[in-house]
Amino acid sequence: MPASSTDAYITDFAEFVQASPSSYHAAAEVARRLEAAGFARLDERDEWPAGGRHVVVRDGAVIAWAAPEGAGPATPYRIVGAHTDSPSFKLKPRATSSSEGLLQAGVEVYGGPLLNSWLDRELELAGRIVTDDGGEHLVRTGPMLRIPQLAIHLDREVNKGLTLDKQRHLQPIWGAGGDGEILGELAASAGVPAEHVVGHDVLVADTQAPARFGLDGALFASGRMDNLSSVYAGLMALLGAPNDAEHISVLAAFDHEELGSESRSGASGPFLDDVLVRIGAGLGAGDVERRRAFAASWVVSSDAGHAVHPNYPDRHDPANRPVLGGGPLLKLNANQRYASDAAGAGFWAAVCRQAGVPSQPFVSNNSIPCGTTIGPLTATRLGIRTVDVGVPLLSMHSARELAHVDDLAALGAAMAAFLTPEV
């Protein structure tokens, strides 16, 4: 991509990340941008119109689609799949405690974060609260918390190996003295009385802004690139989806992937199937037409993958060595932890060729267990051909991950080509 295009992509992506400190904020930001571009927001409790461009939010997940003019009951789908959540810490029900004159927040580990990366950083709380009238309110506090590391003078052996107890060592501090309540701070950020708050889904997020750095500004550091990098690429592609395509373009950004996806808004839940059934029904599809449409459809499951770490080269496959700046990954696994197969590899190669971007294969070292994505889950639930891809990262699951700007922009170009095919 031209440098100017990459610069614009990275600048806007950074703004998207900053607007998305939680899965709930990410889903809301996707919906906000789509509505500003003319997509109509739908409620699952209402009847839906046939065709058109629409978006629906379910908790921290969002699905949006653009049906072309002339779409019919057997029109196939092209679906970008991603997830909105990232490893972090979640606020416990009784969230405030005090010790040694300091106010602390009670948190529970969410997913699999690199725990040490969250130490000594200015953190915020972000998510949603529910009030006794049934209302849901997005909340974020801005810089408010910190998990201070023990000074080396009190642990002289710490540089030989840091061990963190998840219960004792990771409770953030947020005040000195006083009798404050975290829920009161959250309620105030939403402009509601604290006594009306009856529930919350609130997580911890790093507040440091994304930044370009390094030679020629080629490196990009940010929180939550796993997996907002894919959500953003799919969003931009959907915004540019043509009205005369021969498929229905879909972005499906699920929640709870970092926990295994088993929820009403996760990829193992019914959300995508619910939406596709209703889209098809609006176009006159019965069960047979729906299955015909699925048989001609594709899912690109996009989630971040690992670049070779120069300080730990032995942790990677000796022959397949994806690098930062080498292009998006095609993710492969013999045990179907990723859904890619030979047909998917050929399809992804054609997409990248159309986009004019490189691609590189990723496969795990046999001695190190492979992670998984929403790809196999979606393929299993729907039977749609699926290929797993994503940007290469260093420091995955850190509070602050590392990517190459060219890879981020190339993923966006590939997603645009996927939803605007030449073949």
C-alpha positions, 0 to 999 in steps of 0.5 A, a space after each residue: 500500500 502507498 505510504 500515505 494510505 498506510 499512514 491514514 489507516 494506522 492513524 484511524 486504527 489508533 483512534 479506534 483502539 482508544 475508543 474501545 477499552 472494552 468489548 462493549 465499547 468496541 461493539 458500540 464503536 463499530 455500530 457508531 461508525 456504521 450508523 454514521 455511514 448509513 447502516 441502520 441499527 436493528 433490535 433483535 426484538 423487532 421485525 427486520 426489513 429485507 435486504 439493505 445495510 444493517 447492524 445489530 449489537 448483542 452485549 459485547 458483540 456486533 454483527 453487521 451486513 450489507 446485502 446488495 441490490 438484487 440479493 435473493 434467497 440463495 445469495 452466498 455470504 462473505 463473512 469476516 469473523 473476529 473478536 472484540 475482547 482481550 485478556 485483562 482483569 475483570 472487576 469482582 462484585 464486591 470491588 472495593 477493599 483497603 489495606 495499609 491505608 490504600 484503596 484497592 480494587 478486587 479483580 479476577 483474571 480474564 483470559 490469559 494475560 501476560 501478568 507481568 506486563 500489567 505492572 506499573 502502568 496507569 490503568 482504567 476501568 471500562 465496560 458496562 453497568 446495569 441500573 435498576 430500571 433495566 438500563 445499560 450504560 457504558 462506563 470508563 474512568 480514565 487513568 485510575 488504577 495501578 498494580 505496583 511491583 515490589 521494589 527490588 530491595 525487598 526481593 533481591 532475586 526477582 530478576 532470576 524469575 518473577 512469580 505472581 500470585 493471581 490473588 495476592 499480587 494483582 489487586 490494583 490500588 486506586 486511592 490513598 485513605 478515604 472511604 471511596 467506592 469503585 462502583 460510585 466512581 463508575 456510576 458517576 462516569 455514567 451520570 447515574 446515582 450509585 444506589 441504582 447500579 445493580 450489576 456490572 461487567 467492567 474490565 481493566 484496560 491500559 490507558 497509554 495511547 498507541 504509538 508508532 516508533 522505530 526506524 521509519 516509524 514502521 513499528 506500532 505498539 498498542 493494547 488490544 491488537 489481539 483482536 481489534 486489529 481484525 475487527 477494524 480491518 473487517 469494519 473498514 472492508 464492510 464500509 467499502 463493500 459494493 452495492 452490486 456484489 454477488 454476495 452478502 458482506 458480513 462482519 461478525 465480531 464476537 465477545 468472549 473468545 479469550 474465554 473459549 467463546 461459550 456464551 450468547 455473544 461468543 462464537 460458540 453461541 447462536 448469534 451469527 446463526 440467528 442473524 443469518 437465519 433472519 437475513 435469509 428469511 427476509 430474502 425469502 430463503 427456506 432451509 434448502 435455500 439457506 443451505 445452498 447459500 452456505 455451501 457457496 459462502 466463505 468465512 475469513 476468521 481473522 485473529 492475531 498470530 505470532 511472529 518469530 521472536 528474535 530473542 526466542 527463535 527456538 520457540 517457533 517452527 524451524 522452517 516456517 518463520 513469519 516475520 513482522 512486515 512480511 504480511 498477514 498470516 495464513 494460520 495452519 494446524 494439522 489438528 484443526 485448531 485453525 480451520 484453514 485447509 488446502 482450499 482455504 490456502 488457495 482462496 487466501 492466496 487469491 485474495 492477497 494477490 488481488 489486494 497486492 499484499 504478501 502473505 506468510 504461513 504460520 504453523 506452531 512448533 510441535 513441542 508447543 501447544 497451539 492456540 485456537 480461534 473462532 474459525 473451527 467453531 464457526 465452521 463446525 456450527 455453520 458448515 461454511 468453508 473457513 480460513 484462519 488468518 491474522 496479523 503477526 504480533 510480538 508480545 501477544 497477550 501483553 498489556 501492550 502488543 507490537 506489530 508492523 504498520 505494513 502488516 496492519 494495513 495489508 490485512 485491511 487491504 486483504 479484507 477489502 479485497 475479500 468483500 470486493 472480489 474480482 473472481 
